Amino acid sequence: MPRYHAPLADIRFVLQDLLQVEQLAALPGYQDATPDLIFPVIAEGARLCEEVLFPLNQSGDAEGCRLENGRVTTPTGFPAAYRAYAGGGWTGLACAPEDGGMGLPELVYFVMEEMVSSANLAFGIYPGLSRGVYNALRRHGDEALKRRYLPRLADGSWAGTMCLTEPQAGTDLGLVRTRAEPDHQGGYAITGTKIFISAGDHDLTANIVHLVLARLPGAPAGSRGISLFLVPKILPADDADDPDGGPDGGPDGGLGAANRVTCGGLEHKMGIRGSSTCVLNFDRATGWLVGPPHKGLAAMFTMMNAARLAVALQGLGLAEVAYQNALAYARERLQGRALKGARSPGGPADPLLVHPDIRRMLLTMRAWNEGGRALAYWIGLHLDREARHPDPAIRQAAGELVALMIPVLKALLTDLGFEATNLALQVYGGHGYIRDNGMEHYVRDARITQLYEGTNGIQALDLVGRKLPQATGRLLRHFFHPLAAELEDLGHGPDPVLAALAAPLAKAFGRLQNATVTVAIRGAADPDEAAAVASDYLKLFGLVALGAMWLRMARVAQARLGAGAGAGAGAGAGEGDRFYRDKLDTARFFMAKLLPQTGALYAAVQAGGETVMAPALA
Ligand SMILES: Cc1cc2nc3c(=O)[nH]c(=O)nc-3n(C[C@H](O)[C@H](O)[C@H](O)COP(=O)(O)OP(=O)(O)OC[C@H]3O[C@@H](n4cnc5c(N)ncnc54)[C@H](O)[C@@H]3O)c2cc1C
């Protein structure tokens, strides 16, 4: 049986030591979000993840979802767990207080998203999508829709979905065929079939709010002719006799007749089997326009950007739980002897942990996970700055950094998440391949994160094709300039430990800068040149970004050690010294063993696209 303990010491280290989370309380609207509030909330969330969600992870995978008589049921225990989740206010964690939410920062939501994904990714998809619908509706919906739907999404009594994909329209949403015709009562009749819809139907909530991409009559072809509609599973009660509105409330939210949306089938999947993935048929279903006509894709991007960050945290969450189990197993499993003599001479063999190759795998996971956590939470902090900072220049800079880093985080943390779950399986040997230990489950679950919310190949194209050239490279400068200054500072500073860590990072950063120029110049002349190296470039970028986090974490750890053991926030009493030494050790491992991958990636970028595009593949 696998196990999971929320990594609260490391979470606290990142939030408090690295990011100075107390600065959030200075942002308007977040006055109450002090560390005194945030950390108990996180601890309570961790308890829910460990005690309620995690125990249902393996059974949910084994049982999966069922479709019977047109109704989808989730695995045993999911409805009760959802009631505990919604009842505890977790669906409204970062929703606005005026909608009944807790109004906590995005950064806190990030922490919860990671922990939920570690505990039970399949479960987390249901409230995760509702959160995305809440955000999109709050930003783009009209007042009547907001009044009716936002409080129900915030309190979790209703759930949400995003309905983009159709059989012929996957990555290319310009091919969407679902139609929307005015019903002359202020709404639209939506007709079409959507596939692969996560949480498309289930038994967790009384209503489901679908956000659906569809075309209005006479809409321009392609992605410029797509509009966004809200289509509920159950219509409001008042609509039957009062199409213009009426009572929104009532104990059940004013639920009326079933809308003409049916679940036509459940996908049989490799992983996340406790999450229902549905074919949804819309047969003149009633819906309402969200945002302006033909601007649906832009509105949907509000949801997709948040979802991409959430998926990055899914990759991290799975990598974390896989690492924890691999580490525990390596401590317990006895096989072979240490090469330089037995470490446990009294026992039949030494634990796996003594073997260099096992240590390599465990440290690789640790370096990716702790670096990835720092990177993701750092971006979470900037999301809050973008939303709340009183200075418009800071808001803009934060927003641009977030926009730049969304494709990097999504692709990097999900690729590494898949690799980490595979490494964890490898640490278990053959015992990882059989189902009982849960490792193959993490590998299967991690695989989807590289595919949905835009495949990782598409994230790489977004980075090189949209984010790099945007505003003549200004987005990039929000990452490059501070890093250059830090490297200058630490590389030539008085601390030899930090200088030794800064040197390889400076080299890798130089590669990234050169690669950026190469991609920009060659890509301007021939788009295939940029596209052919986009994935290599993104990984190079991601490794440098992880390196930047490791350097910052090492700087904090050095300072804490210098100030005396246990001086910082990142560890329990008496463990501070060890905690910060581990940080420095992992930083050294990352710079020496993982960052050099940037050399190979740089060479691949410089090699350009000719060897990709010239060979015949037909
Ligand atoms: C379990 C699961 C849950 C999902 N949940 C949802 C959901 O809730 N809502 C929803 O709307 N959709 C959902 N999806 C759909 C998912 O987002 C799509 O599968 C994904 O966007 C890719 O589309 P596709 O599968 O049609 O692949 P395709 O678009 O056919 O792509 C196939 C391959 O070609 C590449 N490719 C495609 N176009 C290009 C291009 N222009 N340049 C370079 N490479 C390209 C892709 O990267 C990919 O590797 C889900 C899918 C799964 C499997």
The ligand as an SDF file (V2000), in Angstrom:
LIG
                    3D

 53 58  0  0  0  0  0  0  0  0999 V2000
   -8.5340   11.8600  -20.1630 C   0  0  0  0  0  0  0  0  0  0  0  0
   -8.7710   13.0760  -20.9920 C   0  0  0  0  0  0  0  0  0  0  0  0
   -9.4680   14.1550  -20.4580 C   0  0  0  0  0  0  0  0  0  0  0  0
   -9.7470   15.2590  -21.2490 C   0  0  0  0  0  0  0  0  0  0  0  0
  -10.5160   16.2800  -20.7390 N   0  0  0  0  0  0  0  0  0  0  0  0
  -10.9740   17.2420  -21.5770 C   0  0  0  0  0  0  0  0  0  0  0  0
  -11.9460   18.1960  -21.1410 C   0  0  0  0  0  0  0  0  0  0  0  0
  -12.3620   18.2060  -19.9940 O   0  0  0  0  0  0  0  0  0  0  0  0
  -12.4280   19.0780  -22.0400 N   0  0  0  0  0  0  0  0  0  0  0  0
  -12.0090   19.0940  -23.3360 C   0  0  0  0  0  0  0  0  0  0  0  0
  -12.5040   19.9060  -24.1080 O   0  0  0  0  0  0  0  0  0  0  0  0
  -11.0700   18.2370  -23.7740 N   0  0  0  0  0  0  0  0  0  0  0  0
  -10.5380   17.3030  -22.9300 C   0  0  0  0  0  0  0  0  0  0  0  0
   -9.6030   16.4110  -23.3690 N   0  0  0  0  0  0  0  0  0  0  0  0
   -9.0940   16.5210  -24.7300 C   0  0  0  0  0  0  0  0  0  0  0  0
   -7.6150   16.9330  -24.7620 C   0  0  0  0  0  0  0  0  0  0  0  0
   -7.4720   18.2580  -24.3650 O   0  0  0  0  0  0  0  0  0  0  0  0
   -7.1340   16.6580  -26.1930 C   0  0  0  0  0  0  0  0  0  0  0  0
   -7.0090   15.2520  -26.2990 O   0  0  0  0  0  0  0  0  0  0  0  0
   -5.8330   17.3410  -26.5120 C   0  0  0  0  0  0  0  0  0  0  0  0
   -6.0350   18.7300  -26.5410 O   0  0  0  0  0  0  0  0  0  0  0  0
   -5.2590   16.9110  -27.8620 C   0  0  0  0  0  0  0  0  0  0  0  0
   -6.2230   16.8050  -28.8680 O   0  0  0  0  0  0  0  0  0  0  0  0
   -6.3210   15.4530  -29.7040 P   0  0  0  0  0  0  0  0  0  0  0  0
   -6.3850   14.3290  -28.7460 O   0  0  0  0  0  0  0  0  0  0  0  0
   -7.4450   15.5500  -30.6630 O   0  0  0  0  0  0  0  0  0  0  0  0
   -4.9650   15.3300  -30.4760 O   0  0  0  0  0  0  0  0  0  0  0  0
   -4.5740   16.0190  -31.8710 P   0  0  0  0  0  0  0  0  0  0  0  0
   -4.9750   17.4450  -31.8610 O   0  0  0  0  0  0  0  0  0  0  0  0
   -5.0920   15.1670  -32.9730 O   0  0  0  0  0  0  0  0  0  0  0  0
   -3.0010   15.9470  -31.8170 O   0  0  0  0  0  0  0  0  0  0  0  0
   -2.2680   14.7370  -32.0500 C   0  0  0  0  0  0  0  0  0  0  0  0
   -0.7700   15.0490  -31.9150 C   0  0  0  0  0  0  0  0  0  0  0  0
   -0.4240   16.0330  -32.8890 O   0  0  0  0  0  0  0  0  0  0  0  0
    0.1490   17.1730  -32.2770 C   0  0  0  0  0  0  0  0  0  0  0  0
   -0.3440   18.3580  -32.9780 N   0  0  0  0  0  0  0  0  0  0  0  0
   -1.6090   18.6890  -33.2890 C   0  0  0  0  0  0  0  0  0  0  0  0
   -1.6460   19.8670  -33.9220 N   0  0  0  0  0  0  0  0  0  0  0  0
   -0.3890   20.3070  -33.9970 C   0  0  0  0  0  0  0  0  0  0  0  0
    0.2240   21.4750  -34.5190 C   0  0  0  0  0  0  0  0  0  0  0  0
   -0.4820   22.4730  -35.0590 N   0  0  0  0  0  0  0  0  0  0  0  0
    1.5670   21.5900  -34.4160 N   0  0  0  0  0  0  0  0  0  0  0  0
    2.3040   20.6170  -33.8280 C   0  0  0  0  0  0  0  0  0  0  0  0
    1.7840   19.5010  -33.3270 N   0  0  0  0  0  0  0  0  0  0  0  0
    0.4490   19.3450  -33.4070 C   0  0  0  0  0  0  0  0  0  0  0  0
   -0.3020   17.1350  -30.8340 C   0  0  0  0  0  0  0  0  0  0  0  0
    0.6360   17.7850  -29.9820 O   0  0  0  0  0  0  0  0  0  0  0  0
   -0.3840   15.6400  -30.5690 C   0  0  0  0  0  0  0  0  0  0  0  0
    0.8750   15.1630  -30.2020 O   0  0  0  0  0  0  0  0  0  0  0  0
   -9.2720   15.3090  -22.5820 C   0  0  0  0  0  0  0  0  0  0  0  0
   -8.5430   14.2340  -23.1000 C   0  0  0  0  0  0  0  0  0  0  0  0
   -8.3090   13.1280  -22.3330 C   0  0  0  0  0  0  0  0  0  0  0  0
   -7.5560   11.9720  -22.9580 C   0  0  0  0  0  0  0  0  0  0  0  0
  1  2  1  0
  2  3  1  0
  2 52  2  0
  3  4  2  0
  4  5  1  0
  4 50  1  0
  5  6  2  0
  6  7  1  0
  6 13  1  0
  7  8  2  0
  7  9  1  0
  9 10  1  0
 10 11  2  0
 10 12  1  0
 12 13  2  0
 13 14  1  0
 14 15  1  0
 14 50  1  0
 15 16  1  0
 16 17  1  0
 16 18  1  0
 18 19  1  0
 18 20  1  0
 20 21  1  0
 20 22  1  0
 22 23  1  0
 23 24  1  0
 24 25  2  0
 24 26  1  0
 24 27  1  0
 27 28  1  0
 28 29  2  0
 28 30  1  0
 28 31  1  0
 31 32  1  0
 32 33  1  0
 33 34  1  0
 33 48  1  0
 34 35  1  0
 35 36  1  0
 35 46  1  0
 36 37  1  0
 36 45  1  0
 37 38  2  0
 38 39  1  0
 39 40  1  0
 39 45  2  0
 40 41  1  0
 40 42  2  0
 42 43  1  0
 43 44  2  0
 44 45  1  0
 46 47  1  0
 46 48  1  0
 48 49  1  0
 50 51  2  0
 51 52  1  0
 52 53  1  0
M  END
$$$$
